[in-house]
Amino acid sequence: MDRDLAINLVRVTEAAALGCAKLMGRGDKISADQAAVNGMRSMFDTLDIDGTVVIGEGEKDEAPMLYIGEKIGKANKVSKKVDIAVDPLDGTTAVAKGLPNAISVVAMAPEGCLLHAPDMYMDKIAVGPKAAGKIDIEAPVELNLKILSEALNKSISDITVTMLDRPRHEKLIQKIRQAGARIKLFSDGDVAAAIATCFEDSGVDMLMGIGGAPEGVIAAAALKCMGGEFQGKLAPRNDEERERCKKMGIDDINKVLTMEDLAKGDEIYFAATGVSDGELLKGVVYYENNVAKTHSMVTRAKTGTIRFIEAIHKLDKKPEYAK
């Protein structure tokens, strides 16, 4: 695929971030998410792709835009057919409450290369490049921490494991503490947390725990581009969700989903823009005269290059964000 698509994907996540950042701290996560969707969808209309949303805002009857199966892009006869996975606002609650680590993200791959994950839970583990190929989601917590300790050449007591702050993680937290590692809990949005494992300065070494399966696909695409590792296991809660797994072709619910299962091949693209400040990306900043600054990253699996982009936006020249 055309490598220029990478920069165009940044424009997509920038549009989403600019669309929702003004709702920071206003207590309305629904409006914030919709503003991000509106911004992202409008920018997709400018891309020369023949795209299909495979991870989105829900089924067609649940979402008016960026729904699963929606065709996006201004396709022509030579446009590449691509799968699109979007989370216009990963961290809706964070934005509503004015908390950190909210981002807008997009992953893209050739048609058929992104898993069409159902909206259910997934058990996850993610690490950065130094521990890639060494961890195992089915191994005991203590063993994974020992392996990570050796890979990073630091003691277990200096390792930080991050996970969603949820009651379902109480036993996992206890095991991690007993092993001697540090824990960093976050309230919302686990894509940014998974990505953070690939950057030593983030202070995060491993992501563990249960979160959304669609977000797992996006995180796997990102980590594949950056040389890290992501593994997941679907965690259906009832017979209906187990049946949905079978419709996806996953008869063995206990199957470990590797990055190649979730994001196949090396033509994977990933872009993210910060909405609120986080360990990885700075949030949208507003200046006088209706000017805003965004901080984004973009990467692709084929080269492994990671670009960080700061952009100054004159919003008077972008009427959709001028309000």
N, C-alpha and C positions, 0 to 999 in steps of 0.2 A: 504493500500500500504506500501511497505518497506520504513521505515523512512530514510534508507541510501540514498534514492533517493534525499533527501533534499541537502545533501552535493554534490552529483553529479550535481545537478542543479546549484550550485555555480560554479562548473567548467565550465559549459556552459556559464554563464554570464561573468566569468573571461575571457574566450577565446574571447568573443565578444569585451569586453573592451580593452583587449590587442591588438586586431586586428585593432581597429580604433583610439586609443588614440594618436598614433604618427602623426595623421593628424590634431591634435588640432591647430586651428588658421590658417589653410592653405587656407581657403575660398572655400573648395570643399566638400559640404555636401553630394553629391552623392557618391563620392569615400569613404568618411568616413562611410556612411551607408553600402556600399557594403563590406567594410573591416570587419565591425561588423557582417554582415550576414555570411560571409565566415568563420569567427572564430567560431561563434555559431553553424553553420550547421556541421562543422567538428567534434565538440565535441559531438553533439547529436548522431553521428554515433557510439559512444563508450558506450552508455547507453542501458541497458537491458530493454527496454520498447517497446511496440507496440503503438507508438504515432501517432496521427493525428493532424496536424496544423489546428486550428479553428480560430485563430487570427494570421495573419502573414503579409507578405510583399505585399499582393495583390492576385488576382486570378492567375491561372496557366499561362495565357498568358501575365501577367504583371510582373511576377517575376520568375527567374530561380531556386531560392532556397527559402525555408521557405514560399512557397505559400500556400494559403488556400486549404486544402484537401491533402497536401503532407504527405506521410507516413515517419516517422522518427524513429530512434532507431534500434538496432540490435535485432529484435524480435525473440523469440523462442516460443515453444509450451506453456510455462508457463508464458510468459511475460504479464503483465497487460496492458489492453487496456486503453489508457489515451488520454484526450484532452490536447493540448498544445496551449498556447497563448504566443506569443513572440513579443517583441519590441527590436530588437538587439541594436538599438540606439535611445532612447527616448531623443530627443534634438539634432537633426542633425544640425540645425542652430547654436545652442550653441557651438557645437564642431567646426564648420566651422569658427566661429567668436572668438573662444577662451573664451567663456562665461561659467559661472558656471551651475551646476545642470544637466549635461548630465549623464544618466545612461543606463545600459543595464539590461533588465528585462525579466523574464520568469515566467509564472504561469502554473500550471499543476493540473489536476483533473481527476477523473475517467471518462470514456467515457460518453458523454451526460450531463456533469455537468457544462460546460462553455457555456454561450450564444454565438451563432455564429453571433456576431454583424456585421452589414454591415458597410462599410466605409462611414459613414455620421456623422453629428454632434449629440452631446448629451448634454442636459442641465444637470449639475451635482451639487451635494452638498456632502461634505465629512467632517466628524469630527472625533475626537479621542474617546477613550473608555468612558470618563466621560460624553459625550453628546450622546452616542449611544442610540438609541431608543427614543430620545426626539425631534429631528429635523424633519422637513417636507419640502420637496422641493417645495410643493405647497403653503406653508404658506408665508405671507409677510416677506420681508427681516428683517424688524424691529422686528418681533416676533421671528424669528430664532435667531437673535442676543441677544434678551432678554433671551431666553431659554438657549443659550450657556453661557451667562454671569452668570446665576444662577448655571448652571452645573459646571462651572469652578471656581465659587466663586471669580470672579473679575469683575470690572466695564466694561461696553461696551467700554469705551475709552481706555481700555488696551487690547482689543481683536484685533487680526490681521486677516484679511480676505485676502486670496491670490487668484489670478486669472490671466489668460492669458492677456497680454497687447494687446488688440484688440479693434478696434472702436465699435464692437458690444456690448461691455460691458459698454459703456458710461452711460446709464441710471442706470445700476446696481451699478456702482461706485458712482453715485450721491446719490442713496438711502442709500448706506453704509455710506457715508460721513455725510449725514443728520442725520443718527442714532447715529453718534459719534464714530464709530469704525475706526480703522486704516486699511490701505490697502497696500498690497505688491504685485506689479505686476511682472510677469516674462515673458520672451520672447518666451519660447519654452519648450515643454514637460511637461505635467501636471500629469504624474504618480508620479514623485518624490514629487510634491507639495501635492498631495493627501496623500501620505504616511507620509509626514512631520507632518500632523495634529495629528498623533498618538504619537508624541514625544514632550514633554513639552519644551525641550531645543531647539527645532527648531525655536521657536518664531512664529510659524504659528498655528492658532487655527481652521480655517475653510477654505475649498476650495469652491468656487462658480463659476458659469459661464459655458459657452459653449465651449466644446472641442470635440475631436474625440471620437466616440462611441467605437471603438476597445480598445482604451486606458482606457475607462471607465470600461470595463470588467476586464482588468488587475488590475486596481486600486481597484475595488471591491474585487477581489480575495485577494489582499494584505491586505486590511483593515479587511476583514473577519478573516484572520489569526491573526491580531493584536488586535482584539476586538473593532475596530472603526466602523463607519457606513458610507455607501455610498448609495446614491440614484441617479437615473438618469431618464431622459425622452428623448426619441429619438426626434430629431429636424430636420426632413426632409425638404429640401428646395424646392422640386419640385415634380411633379406627379411620376416621375420615382423612386425617393427615397421613396415616400409613398407606391408605389407598392412593393418595396423591403421589406418594413416593413411587409406587408401582407404576403409575401412569407415566412417570418420568423415565421408567426403565430401570429403576433401582429396586430390585427384588430383595436384595440383602440390605436391610436398613442399617445394619452394623458396619457396612462397607466404609472404609476410610477413603475419603475423597481427597486426592492429592491436587496439587496445582494443575497438573495436566488434565485431571478430570474437570476442574472448575474453569480453567482458562487455557485452552489447548493451543499449542504452537508458539512461535516467536513473533507473530505479527500482532502483538498486544500493545495497545496504547492506554495510558492512564493520565488524567489531569485532575488537579484539585485546586481550589481557591479558598483561602481562609475567610470565614465570616466573623468569628470572634477569635481573639488571640489564643494561641495554643503552643505546645512544645514544638510543633513542626512549622506552622504557618501563622503569620500575623493576620489579625482580622482587618476588615474594611475600616479605613480612617477617613474622616470627613474634614475638609478644610474650608476656608472662606471661598466665596465666589462660586459655590456649588461645584467644588472639585473634590474628588475622592481618590484614595490610593488603595490598590489591591495587591495582595501577595499570593502568588500561585506557584505550583510546581507542575512539571510535565515530564513524562518518561515513556520509553517504549522498550519492549523486551529485546528486540533485535540488536540494539546497540548498548542498552544499559545506561545510556546517558541520562542524567537527571538535571533538568534545568529549573532554576528558581527565577521567577519573573516578577518584578515590581512594576506596576503600571499606574500611571496618573490619568484619571478619567475626567474630562471636562463635561460634566453631566448636562450642561445647557445644550451641548451638541448631541446628546443622547436623550431625546424627549421622553422616552419610556421610563427614564430614571430621574427625571428632573423634578418630580413632585416632592 
